[in-house]
Amino acid sequence: MTTVTVQVTDMARPALERLKARLKDPATLAVLIPEMRAYLQDEFATEGAEGGSRWAPLSEATMRRKERKGESLRPLELTGDLMRSLTEAGAPGGYAETGTEGGDNYVEVGTRLPYAKFLVLGTRRMPARDPIGEPSPARVERWFELVAAELLK
């Protein structure tokens, strides 16, 4: 009688090891940076509605003052610097980074403009206006799909 030997090789193991390594690499999330900037652009275009909370309107006095000066009558758009810092790569004050903290990977798009905190928190004379908001579940799902596709490259 002849003996036949069949060797089963775990072909998935190398692919799973590569996937495991990519899951640990925060740079995999960099694919989200342009998506996050596009979301923030939509947030400014809708005056906060895209993120679920429309910004407080400008006061009548502020509107009159801005109108006299020929400035934008939209909230958070005095110079456009805040919007650019959040929506355009390389804009002054803006940043985007990926990293790992506490064992978890993260991606962050933000601004370091010193006055941004006053816009977010508000002051005695100005209501708080959150320029970030909260992305919709559909948008977050799209981001998830983008990262999944990136992991499987």
C-alpha positions in Angstrom: 0.0 0.0 0.0 1.2 3.5 -0.9 1.1 6.3 1.7 0.1 9.7 0.5 1.0 12.7 2.7 -1.0 15.9 2.5 0.5 18.9 4.2 -1.9 21.7 5.2 -0.3 25.0 5.4 -1.7 27.9 7.3 -1.7 30.4 4.4 -3.7 33.0 6.4 -1.1 33.4 9.1 1.2 35.7 7.2 -1.7 37.9 6.1 -3.1 38.1 9.6 0.4 39.0 11.0 0.6 41.9 8.5 -2.9 43.0 9.4 -2.0 42.8 13.1 1.1 45.0 12.5 -1.0 47.5 10.5 -3.6 47.7 13.3 -0.8 48.8 15.6 0.4 51.5 13.2 -1.4 54.8 13.9 -0.3 56.0 10.4 -3.0 53.8 9.0 -5.5 56.4 10.2 -3.9 59.1 8.1 -6.4 58.3 5.4 -9.0 60.1 7.6 -7.3 63.5 7.7 -8.7 64.8 4.4 -12.1 63.3 5.3 -12.1 65.1 8.7 -11.1 68.4 7.0 -14.0 67.9 4.5 -16.3 67.4 7.5 -15.1 70.6 9.1 -15.6 72.4 5.8 -19.2 71.2 5.8 -19.5 72.3 9.5 -18.5 75.8 8.6 -20.7 75.9 5.4 -23.7 74.9 7.5 -22.8 77.1 10.5 -22.6 74.1 12.8 -25.7 72.2 11.5 -23.6 69.4 10.0 -22.3 68.5 13.4 -25.8 68.6 14.9 -25.8 72.0 16.6 -26.3 75.2 14.6 -24.2 78.0 16.0 -25.8 80.8 17.9 -26.5 83.7 15.5 -24.5 86.9 15.8 -26.1 89.7 17.9 -27.8 92.6 16.2 -25.1 94.9 17.3 -22.3 92.6 16.0 -24.2 92.3 12.7 -24.5 96.1 12.3 -20.8 96.6 13.2 -19.6 93.9 10.8 -21.9 95.2 8.0 -20.5 98.7 8.4 -17.0 97.2 8.1 -17.9 95.0 5.1 -17.0 91.8 7.1 -18.7 88.4 6.9 -22.0 88.2 8.7 -21.5 84.5 9.4 -20.5 83.3 12.9 -16.8 82.3 13.3 -15.8 83.9 10.0 -14.2 87.3 10.9 -11.0 86.6 9.1 -11.4 83.0 8.0 -8.3 82.0 9.8 -10.1 79.6 12.1 -11.9 77.9 9.3 -8.7 77.6 7.2 -6.7 76.3 10.2 -9.2 73.4 10.5 -9.9 72.7 6.9 -6.7 73.4 4.9 -3.5 71.4 5.2 -0.6 73.7 6.1 -2.8 76.6 7.2 -1.4 78.7 10.0 -2.4 77.4 13.4 -3.8 74.2 12.1 -2.5 70.7 12.6 -3.3 67.1 11.9 -1.6 64.1 13.5 -1.9 60.4 14.1 -0.5 58.7 17.2 -0.9 56.3 20.0 -2.0 57.1 23.5 -2.8 54.6 26.2 -2.5 51.8 23.7 -5.1 53.2 21.4 -4.4 54.8 18.0 -5.9 58.2 17.3 -6.2 60.7 14.5 -6.7 64.4 15.3 -7.3 67.5 13.2 -7.4 70.8 15.1 -6.3 74.3 15.6 -3.7 76.0 17.9 -5.0 79.5 17.2 -5.0 81.1 20.7 -8.4 82.6 20.4 -10.2 79.4 19.4 -10.9 78.5 23.0 -12.9 81.6 23.5 -15.0 80.8 20.5 -15.6 77.3 21.7 -16.3 78.2 25.4 -17.9 81.6 24.8 -17.3 84.7 26.9 -19.5 87.1 28.9 -20.5 88.9 25.7 -20.3 86.0 23.2 -22.1 82.7 23.2 -20.2 79.5 22.8 -20.0 78.1 19.3 -18.5 74.6 18.8 -16.7 74.5 15.4 -16.2 70.8 15.6 -19.6 69.3 16.5 -20.3 65.6 16.1 -20.1 63.8 12.8 -23.2 61.9 11.7 -23.3 58.1 12.1 -23.3 57.8 8.3 -20.1 59.8 8.0 -18.4 57.8 10.8 -19.4 54.6 9.0 -17.7 55.9 5.9 -14.6 56.7 7.9 -14.7 53.2 9.3 -14.9 51.7 5.7 -12.0 53.9 4.6 -9.8 52.6 7.4 -10.9 49.0 6.8 -9.9 49.4 3.1 -6.6 50.9 4.1 -5.9 48.0 6.5 -6.6 45.5 3.8 -4.3 47.0 1.2 
